[in-house]
Amino acid sequence: MHADRRPLLLARNRIQASLRRHFHDEDFVEVDPATLQVSPGNETHLHAFTTEALTIDGRPSPLYLHTSPEFACKKLLTAGERRIFSFAHVYRNRERGPLHHPEFTMLEWYRVGEDYRQLMKDCGDLLALAAEAAGTTRLTYRGTSIDPFAEIERITVAEAFLRFAGIDLLASITGDGRTDRDGLAADLTQAGIRHAHDDTWSDLFSRVLVEKIEPKLGMERATILCEYPVAEAALARPSADDPRVAERFELYACGVELANAFGELTDAGEQRRRFEHEMAEKTRIYGETYPIDEDFLRALEGMPEASGAALGFDRLVMLATGAGRIDDVMWAPVAETLP
């Protein structure tokens, strides 16, 4: 098995080296945040690995394997770093499949004082660099192939809802970002999209996104889906042009989600409110919650305006090499312990 995978793994190394050179050439500093954190992140549907630290006298203190290096990276921005990137091993529980792995590599990068649209250009550069390093002119996944050098398509979430589902999404969002669950549910019913009576607005949003929109993205060329509703962008600042939406985008290629990016929220009070809402939802749905990193919120009070992106590096390698599963591009995948 290793002999079959080895050409893909060597391509992985070349891609990583190429991307690392690119960031160094752009005057970025590579950082290596600690994996163990007091909070793994505060998103409703992300599940962490829990562990504990023992004091010298054996008393336990809970810790988590981070689901992203985001909190640590933003603390570094507050400390004075201007452009940073990290190839971080991150950990997410309840995830395993062709595109998911409990431990994977996330490429994150941040730009202080630069608009989040610059990150869109960055994404195009990274797609081209990955293809070049892999020695290919196409990105491929399960029969879908696109040109990584073509200009990336941009479409707003509202435009995608209207084009692919016939739903006016912004009609269910008020000017201050509050959402109308019943109004959106009626739109789903009219569009023939099944939903449950106890689905929240967020649940309904996700149903449309997963069933009607994501399968259409990145199928002819890479696609950026941007301007997410504020309710679906817990770490992003509201758009200056429309307070109903946020400075958030996701990158898709061959129908695969590759990256998630924000114009970063720097209002610590608003960030706390969003975290508390996310954890209340987590408790309601899963019966568990994670602590809030108070040190992160204190750092956020002094964080400069910045933009940041997180890209699934293993997935990018998959598309550049034509691999069918994420395990195929990992040097030593996590063993599957269940039958």
C-alpha positions in Angstrom: 0.0 0.0 0.0 2.8 2.4 0.8 4.5 1.8 -2.5 1.3 2.7 -4.3 0.9 5.8 -2.3 4.5 7.0 -2.3 4.3 9.1 -5.6 1.3 11.0 -4.1 3.2 11.5 -0.8 6.3 12.9 -2.6 4.0 15.2 -4.6 2.6 16.3 -1.2 6.1 17.2 -0.1 6.7 19.2 -3.3 3.4 21.1 -2.9 4.1 21.9 0.7 7.6 23.2 -0.1 6.2 25.3 -3.0 3.5 26.9 -0.8 6.0 27.5 2.0 8.3 29.3 -0.5 5.4 31.4 -1.8 4.5 32.7 1.7 8.2 33.4 2.5 8.5 35.4 -0.7 5.4 37.4 0.4 7.1 38.3 3.6 5.1 36.0 5.8 6.5 34.5 9.0 5.8 30.8 9.6 4.5 30.1 13.1 3.9 26.8 15.0 1.1 27.2 17.6 0.7 24.6 20.4 -1.8 21.9 19.7 -3.0 21.7 23.3 -5.4 24.6 24.2 -7.8 25.5 27.0 -10.6 25.7 24.3 -10.7 23.8 21.1 -12.9 26.3 19.4 -16.5 27.3 19.9 -18.5 26.2 16.8 -21.7 24.3 17.3 -21.0 21.4 15.0 -17.2 20.9 15.6 -16.3 18.1 17.9 -13.0 18.1 19.8 -10.7 15.5 21.4 -10.5 16.0 25.1 -7.5 15.3 27.3 -6.1 16.6 30.6 -2.9 18.0 32.0 -1.7 16.9 35.4 0.0 19.3 37.9 3.2 18.2 39.6 1.1 16.9 42.5 -1.2 15.0 40.1 -4.3 17.3 40.0 -6.1 17.2 36.6 -6.8 20.2 34.4 -8.8 19.8 31.2 -7.2 20.5 27.9 -8.2 20.0 24.2 -6.5 19.3 20.9 -7.3 22.3 18.8 -9.7 22.1 15.9 -7.8 25.0 14.3 -4.8 27.2 15.2 -7.0 30.3 14.8 -7.1 31.5 18.4 -3.4 31.1 18.9 -2.7 32.9 15.5 -4.8 35.8 16.4 -3.1 36.2 19.8 0.2 36.5 17.7 -1.4 39.3 15.6 -2.2 41.2 18.8 1.4 40.6 19.9 2.6 42.4 16.8 3.0 40.0 14.0 1.7 41.3 10.6 1.7 38.4 8.2 1.8 34.8 9.5 1.1 31.3 8.2 1.0 27.9 9.7 0.9 24.3 8.6 -0.9 23.0 11.7 -2.0 19.5 12.6 -5.6 19.9 13.8 -8.0 17.4 15.3 -11.7 16.9 14.8 -13.8 14.1 16.3 -16.8 12.4 14.7 -15.1 12.9 11.3 -13.9 10.1 9.0 -14.5 9.4 5.3 -13.1 10.1 1.8 -12.7 13.8 2.6 -12.5 13.7 6.4 -9.8 12.5 8.8 -9.6 12.9 12.6 -6.2 14.4 12.3 -5.3 16.5 9.3 -3.1 19.5 8.2 -4.6 22.9 8.0 -2.9 25.8 6.2 -3.8 29.1 7.9 -2.6 32.5 7.0 -3.3 36.0 8.2 -2.8 39.5 6.8 -3.0 42.5 9.1 -4.5 45.7 7.6 -5.5 44.0 4.4 -8.9 43.4 2.9 -10.3 39.9 2.9 -10.6 40.1 -0.9 -6.8 39.8 -1.0 -7.3 36.3 0.4 -9.4 35.4 -2.7 -6.3 36.2 -4.8 -4.2 34.2 -2.4 -6.5 31.2 -3.0 -6.1 31.4 -6.8 -2.3 31.6 -6.4 -2.3 28.5 -4.1 -4.3 26.4 -6.6 -1.9 27.2 -9.4 1.2 26.5 -7.3 -0.2 23.2 -6.1 -0.9 22.1 -9.7 2.6 23.2 -10.9 4.3 21.4 -8.0 2.3 18.2 -8.7 3.2 18.4 -12.4 -0.4 18.7 -13.6 -2.6 21.1 -15.5 -5.9 19.9 -13.9 -7.4 19.5 -10.5 -9.4 16.3 -10.3 -11.8 14.5 -7.9 -14.1 11.6 -8.7 -14.5 12.3 -12.4 -14.7 16.1 -12.1 -11.7 18.1 -13.5 -11.1 21.8 -13.6 -8.4 24.2 -14.7 -6.5 25.5 -11.6 -5.1 28.4 -13.6 -8.5 29.8 -14.7 -9.9 32.9 -13.0 -12.0 31.9 -9.9 -15.7 32.4 -10.2 -17.3 34.5 -7.4 -20.9 34.2 -6.3 -22.6 35.5 -3.1 -24.6 33.2 -0.9 -27.7 35.2 -1.7 -27.1 34.8 -5.4 -26.5 31.1 -5.0 -29.8 30.6 -3.0 -31.7 32.4 -5.8 -29.9 30.7 -8.7 -29.9 27.1 -7.4 -32.9 26.9 -5.1 -35.2 29.8 -6.1 -35.1 31.2 -2.6 -34.6 34.9 -1.6 -32.4 34.3 1.5 -32.0 37.9 2.5 -35.8 38.3 2.8 -35.5 36.1 6.0 -32.8 38.3 7.6 -33.5 41.7 9.2 -31.2 44.7 9.0 -29.6 43.9 12.4 -28.9 40.3 11.4 -31.8 38.6 13.1 -33.4 35.7 11.2 -36.9 34.7 10.3 -37.1 30.9 10.8 -40.8 30.5 9.7 -40.3 32.6 6.6 -37.3 30.6 5.4 -39.2 27.3 6.2 -42.0 28.4 4.0 -39.5 29.1 1.2 -38.1 25.6 1.6 -41.6 24.1 1.4 -42.3 26.0 -1.8 -39.0 24.8 -3.3 -39.7 21.2 -2.4 -36.9 20.8 0.1 -37.8 18.5 3.0 -37.2 19.8 6.5 -38.2 19.1 10.1 -40.7 21.1 12.2 -38.0 21.7 14.8 -35.3 22.8 12.4 -33.8 26.2 13.3 -33.0 28.9 10.7 -29.5 27.7 10.7 -30.6 24.1 10.1 -32.7 25.2 7.2 -29.9 27.3 5.8 -27.6 24.3 5.9 -30.1 22.0 4.2 -30.3 24.3 1.2 -26.6 24.8 1.1 -25.8 21.0 1.2 -28.6 19.8 -1.0 -28.9 22.5 -3.7 -25.8 24.7 -3.7 -22.5 22.9 -2.7 -22.9 20.1 -5.4 -22.9 22.9 -8.1 -19.8 24.7 -6.9 -16.4 24.5 -8.4 -17.5 22.1 -11.2 -16.2 24.1 -14.2 -13.7 26.3 -12.5 -12.9 27.0 -8.8 -15.7 29.0 -7.1 -15.7 31.4 -4.2 -19.0 31.5 -2.3 -19.0 34.8 -0.4 -21.0 37.2 1.8 -22.4 34.6 4.3 -25.2 35.7 6.5 -23.9 37.1 9.8 -25.7 34.3 11.7 -23.4 31.8 9.8 -20.1 33.6 10.3 -19.3 33.5 14.0 -15.8 34.8 13.6 -16.2 37.3 10.8 -17.0 41.0 10.9 -20.2 42.3 9.3 -20.0 43.8 5.7 -19.8 47.5 5.5 -22.1 47.3 2.5 -24.9 45.2 4.0 -25.0 44.4 7.8 -27.1 41.3 7.1 -24.0 39.6 5.7 -20.4 39.1 6.8 -17.0 39.2 5.3 -16.7 35.4 4.9 -16.1 33.2 1.9 -15.5 29.6 1.1 -13.4 28.2 -1.8 -14.7 25.2 -3.7 -13.0 23.1 -6.4 -14.4 20.0 -8.1 -17.3 20.2 -5.6 -14.9 20.0 -2.7 -14.8 22.7 0.0 -11.1 23.7 0.3 -10.9 26.9 2.3 -12.8 29.2 4.7 -11.8 32.8 5.1 -12.9 35.9 7.1 -12.5 39.6 7.5 -11.8 39.0 11.2 -14.2 40.2 13.9 -12.3 42.3 16.5 -15.2 43.2 18.8 -14.6 41.1 21.9 -18.0 41.7 23.3 -19.8 40.7 20.1 -17.4 37.7 19.8 -18.3 36.6 23.4 -22.0 36.8 22.5 -21.6 34.7 19.4 -19.5 32.1 21.2 -22.2 31.8 24.0 -24.9 31.4 21.3 -22.9 28.7 19.6 -22.2 26.8 22.8 -25.9 27.1 23.8 -26.8 25.5 20.5 -24.1 22.8 21.0 -25.6 22.0 24.4 -29.1 21.8 22.9 -28.1 19.5 20.0 -25.3 17.4 21.5 -25.6 17.8 25.2 -22.0 19.1 25.6 -20.1 22.4 25.5 -16.6 23.7 25.5 -15.1 26.5 27.5 -14.4 30.0 26.1 -10.8 31.0 25.9 -10.8 34.2 28.0 -7.2 34.9 27.1 -8.3 34.9 23.4 -11.1 37.4 24.1 -8.7 39.7 26.0 -6.3 39.5 23.1 -9.1 40.3 20.7 -9.6 43.7 22.4 -6.2 44.8 21.1 -6.1 42.9 17.8 -5.6 45.0 14.7 -7.9 44.8 11.7 -6.9 41.7 9.8 -8.1 39.0 7.4 -7.4 35.3 7.7 -8.0 32.0 5.8 -7.9 28.3 6.6 -7.3 25.8 3.8 -7.5 22.0 4.1 -4.0 21.2 2.8 -4.6 17.4 2.4 -7.7 18.1 0.3 -5.7 20.4 -2.0 -3.1 17.6 -2.4 -5.9 15.2 -3.2 -7.1 17.4 -6.1 -3.6 18.1 -7.4 -2.7 14.4 -7.5 -6.1 12.9 -8.4 -6.2 10.8 -5.2 -9.6 9.3 -4.2 -9.3 9.5 -0.5 -7.7 11.8 2.0 -5.8 8.8 3.6 -4.0 8.3 0.3 -2.1 11.6 0.7 -1.1 11.2 4.4 2.2 9.6 5.3 0.8 7.6 8.1 -3.0 7.9 8.6 -4.7 7.4 11.9 -5.5 3.7 12.4 -9.2 2.8 12.3 -9.9 1.1 15.6 -13.6 0.2 15.1 -14.8 -2.7 12.9 
